[in-house]
Amino acid sequence: MVLSSSHSLKLKYVSLGVLVLQTTSLVLTMRYSRTLKEDGPRYLASCAVVSAEVLKILVCTLLVFLENSFSVRAVNQLLKEIVNKPIETMKLAIPAGIYTLQNNLLYVALSNLDAATYQVTYQLKILTTALFSVSMLGKRLDFHQWLSLVTLMAGVTLVQWPTELEGDTVQKFLSAGSQFVGLMAVLMACLSSGFAGVYFEKILKETKQSLWLRNIQLGLFGFVFGVIGMIVYDGQSVNQLGMFQGYNTITCMVVVLQALGGLVIAVVIKYADNILKGFATSLSIIVSTLISYFLLEDFNPTG
């Protein structure tokens, strides 16, 4: 029992550390990929989301087979848990749809905001997660936790504080409009992230089903919703130039990091909780800000 607790604790903090690294890498790589100027069309965000879901399903399927030593039991387990339990599987449709929406919103946000501003503003998901955790899971937060959430709100307000922009009036208007679109995308992503995360945590902790099986179920719905979104918003572009238009090494890195993020988040939710996950992700702000300032040169910090 002690060994099991020690193993869970170790897994908890290792997964949190990996999440910080993955989040920082994903934000910076995604931002770079959306601002990189190249000949030809830019890759479609909706197609990247679908690709990430397919990769996540494949990795989780491999892990299920690995858990069962690549025996026939793995096939039986997949059929039993996914096909023969439709009600349990359908429970994952809600968070899958919301996560798909959220993933598309993040591409919109990072196309219109610098990495540092995006990172700080996106931390509002900690507040939405805390509120949903209190209302849906019955969790209680102490004074210090509420104080930290208020401080978070102050930080997000300050990072969005209007500053003097250089350039003519038209450029100011375009920049302000672009930032507003990015801000709205982030706020919607924060709301959807909070609800979907707590809902998924509730499902994970109320059942004994394999973590990887749950992710396959989540990924299947995410793939379906992603394909629908791709057809609706980018169907014409896909018909003309194909699903993988604009793909390069950086795009593939974004897809891999996004798929990895879904798996790491599931592990963190299973062994820690959503609020702790949010605060761990916040550590990546400092790294993202420094890289955004020194390497990407798209962020100039003010007082």
C-alpha positions in Angstrom: 0.0 0.0 0.0 2.9 2.4 0.9 4.7 1.4 -2.2 1.6 2.0 -4.3 1.1 5.5 -2.7 4.8 6.3 -3.3 4.5 5.2 -6.9 1.3 7.3 -7.4 3.0 10.3 -5.9 6.0 10.0 -8.1 3.9 9.5 -11.2 1.8 12.5 -10.2 4.8 14.9 -10.1 6.6 13.4 -13.1 3.4 13.8 -15.1 3.1 17.4 -13.9 6.7 18.1 -15.0 6.1 16.6 -18.4 2.9 18.6 -18.8 4.9 21.9 -18.1 7.5 20.9 -20.8 4.8 19.8 -23.3 2.7 23.0 -22.8 5.6 25.3 -23.3 6.8 23.5 -26.4 3.3 23.3 -27.9 2.5 27.0 -27.4 5.9 28.2 -28.9 5.9 25.7 -31.7 2.2 26.4 -32.6 2.8 30.2 -32.5 5.9 29.8 -34.7 4.0 27.6 -37.2 1.2 30.1 -37.5 3.5 33.1 -38.1 6.1 31.4 -40.3 6.1 32.9 -43.8 6.5 30.3 -46.5 5.7 29.9 -50.1 2.4 28.1 -50.7 -0.7 27.8 -48.4 -0.5 27.6 -44.7 -1.6 24.4 -43.0 -5.3 24.1 -41.9 -5.8 24.2 -38.1 -8.9 21.9 -38.4 -6.8 19.3 -40.3 -4.1 19.5 -37.6 -6.7 18.8 -34.9 -7.9 15.7 -36.8 -4.3 14.4 -37.3 -3.6 14.8 -33.6 -6.7 12.8 -32.7 -5.8 10.0 -35.0 -2.2 9.9 -33.6 -3.6 9.8 -30.0 -6.0 6.9 -30.9 -3.1 4.9 -32.4 -0.8 5.5 -29.5 -3.5 4.6 -26.9 -4.4 1.4 -28.9 -0.7 0.5 -28.9 -0.6 1.0 -25.1 -3.6 -1.2 -24.5 -1.9 -4.0 -26.5 1.2 -3.4 -24.5 -0.7 -3.7 -21.2 -2.1 -7.0 -22.5 1.3 -8.3 -23.8 0.0 -8.1 -27.4 -2.5 -10.9 -26.8 -6.0 -11.5 -28.0 -7.2 -10.1 -24.7 -6.5 -6.6 -26.0 -8.9 -7.0 -28.9 -11.5 -8.5 -26.6 -11.0 -5.6 -24.1 -11.4 -3.0 -26.9 -14.6 -4.6 -28.2 -16.1 -5.1 -24.7 -15.4 -1.6 -23.4 -16.0 0.4 -26.5 -18.5 -1.5 -28.7 -20.5 -3.5 -26.1 -20.9 -0.6 -23.6 -22.4 2.2 -25.8 -23.7 4.2 -22.8 -20.3 4.3 -21.2 -18.8 5.3 -24.5 -21.3 8.0 -25.2 -20.4 9.7 -21.9 -17.2 10.8 -23.6 -19.0 12.5 -26.5 -19.5 15.7 -24.4 -15.9 16.4 -23.4 -14.7 15.2 -26.8 -16.8 17.8 -28.6 -15.7 20.5 -26.3 -12.0 19.5 -26.5 -12.3 19.6 -30.3 -13.7 23.1 -30.2 -11.1 24.2 -27.7 -8.2 22.8 -29.9 -9.5 24.8 -32.9 -9.8 27.9 -30.7 -6.2 27.7 -29.6 -5.0 27.9 -33.3 -7.2 31.0 -33.7 -5.8 32.6 -30.5 -2.2 31.9 -31.4 -2.7 33.3 -34.9 -3.7 36.7 -33.3 -1.8 36.9 -30.0 1.9 36.6 -29.1 2.9 33.5 -27.1 3.4 35.3 -23.8 0.0 37.2 -23.8 -1.7 34.0 -24.9 -0.1 31.9 -22.1 -1.0 34.4 -19.3 -4.6 34.9 -20.5 -5.1 31.2 -21.0 -4.4 30.7 -17.3 -8.0 31.9 -16.7 -8.8 28.2 -17.2 -7.6 27.7 -13.7 -10.4 29.9 -12.5 -13.1 28.2 -14.6 -11.7 24.8 -13.5 -11.9 25.8 -9.9 -15.5 27.0 -10.2 -16.6 23.9 -12.0 -14.7 21.7 -9.5 -16.6 23.4 -6.6 -20.0 23.1 -8.4 -19.6 19.7 -10.0 -17.3 17.7 -7.7 -18.1 19.4 -4.4 -14.5 20.4 -3.8 -13.8 23.1 -1.2 -11.1 25.7 -1.6 -9.4 27.4 1.3 -8.6 31.1 1.7 -5.1 30.9 0.1 -6.5 29.1 -3.0 -9.2 31.7 -3.5 -6.6 34.5 -3.0 -4.3 32.9 -5.7 -7.3 32.9 -8.1 -7.9 36.6 -7.4 -4.2 37.3 -8.1 -4.5 35.3 -11.3 -7.4 37.5 -12.4 -5.4 40.6 -11.7 -2.5 39.2 -13.8 -4.8 38.5 -16.8 -6.3 42.0 -16.5 -2.9 43.6 -16.5 -1.6 41.7 -19.5 -4.6 42.8 -21.5 -4.2 46.5 -20.4 -4.1 48.7 -23.5 -0.7 50.2 -24.4 0.4 52.8 -26.9 0.9 51.2 -30.3 3.4 52.5 -32.9 2.2 53.1 -36.4 -0.7 54.8 -38.1 -4.3 54.6 -37.1 -5.2 51.9 -39.6 -2.5 49.6 -38.2 -3.7 50.3 -34.7 -7.2 49.4 -35.6 -6.1 46.2 -37.3 -3.9 45.2 -34.4 -6.6 45.9 -31.9 -9.2 43.9 -33.9 -6.8 41.0 -34.2 -6.1 41.0 -30.5 -9.8 41.1 -29.7 -10.4 38.0 -31.9 -7.5 36.3 -30.1 -8.8 37.3 -26.7 -12.3 36.0 -27.4 -10.9 32.7 -28.7 -8.8 32.3 -25.5 -11.8 33.1 -23.2 -14.0 30.6 -24.9 -11.2 28.0 -24.7 -10.8 28.7 -21.0 -14.5 28.2 -20.4 -14.7 25.0 -22.4 -11.4 23.7 -20.9 -12.7 24.1 -17.3 -15.9 22.3 -17.9 -14.5 19.5 -20.1 -11.6 18.9 -17.7 -13.8 18.6 -14.6 -16.3 16.4 -16.5 -13.5 14.1 -17.7 -12.0 14.0 -14.2 -15.4 12.9 -12.8 -15.6 10.1 -15.3 -12.1 8.9 -14.8 -12.3 8.8 -11.0 -15.8 7.2 -10.9 -14.8 4.2 -13.1 -12.1 1.6 -13.0 -11.7 1.5 -16.8 -8.2 1.8 -18.3 -7.0 5.3 -18.8 -5.9 4.4 -22.3 -9.3 3.0 -23.2 -11.0 6.2 -22.0 -8.6 8.1 -24.2 -9.5 5.9 -27.2 -13.2 6.6 -26.6 -12.4 10.3 -26.3 -10.3 10.3 -29.4 -12.9 8.5 -31.5 -15.5 11.2 -30.8 -12.9 13.9 -31.1 -12.0 12.5 -34.6 -15.6 12.5 -35.7 -16.3 16.1 -34.5 -12.9 17.2 -35.9 -13.8 15.8 -39.4 -17.2 17.5 -39.3 -15.5 20.8 -38.4 -12.9 20.3 -41.1 -15.6 19.7 -43.8 -17.8 22.6 -42.7 -15.0 25.2 -42.4 -12.3 24.0 -44.7 -14.0 21.6 -47.0 -13.3 23.6 -50.1 -9.6 24.0 -49.4 -9.3 20.3 -48.6 -10.9 19.4 -51.9 -8.6 21.7 -53.8 -5.2 21.1 -52.1 -5.7 18.1 -49.8 -5.8 17.6 -46.1 -2.1 17.9 -45.6 -1.5 21.1 -47.5 1.2 23.3 -45.9 2.5 20.5 -43.8 6.2 20.6 -42.9 8.5 19.5 -40.0 7.2 22.2 -37.7 3.5 21.3 -38.4 4.3 17.6 -37.7 5.9 18.7 -34.4 2.7 20.6 -33.5 0.5 17.6 -34.2 2.7 15.3 -32.1 2.9 17.7 -29.2 -0.9 18.2 -29.3 -1.5 14.4 -29.3 1.0 14.0 -26.4 -0.7 16.8 -24.5 -4.0 14.9 -24.5 -2.3 11.8 -23.0 -0.3 13.7 -20.4 -3.3 15.7 -19.3 -5.3 12.4 -18.8 -2.5 11.0 -16.6 -2.4 14.2 -14.6 -6.2 14.3 -14.1 -6.1 10.6 -13.0 -3.3 11.0 -10.4 -3.6 14.6 -9.4 -6.6 17.0 -10.3 -7.5 19.7 -12.7 -6.7 22.6 -10.4 -3.2 21.3 -9.7 -2.8 20.7 -13.5 -3.7 24.3 -14.1 -1.1 25.7 -11.7 1.6 23.3 -13.0 0.9 24.6 -16.5 1.3 28.2 -15.3 5.0 27.5 -14.7 5.5 27.4 -18.5 4.6 31.1 -18.7 8.1 32.3 -17.6 9.8 30.0 -20.2 7.3 31.0 -22.9 7.8 34.7 -22.2 11.6 34.6 -22.3 11.6 32.6 -25.5 8.9 34.8 -27.0 10.9 37.9 -26.2 14.5 36.7 -27.1 13.9 34.2 -29.9 10.5 34.8 -31.5 10.8 38.6 -30.9 7.0 39.0 -30.9 6.6 40.3 -27.4 7.9 43.5 -25.7 7.2 43.5 -22.0 6.0 46.7 -20.4 6.0 47.8 -16.8 
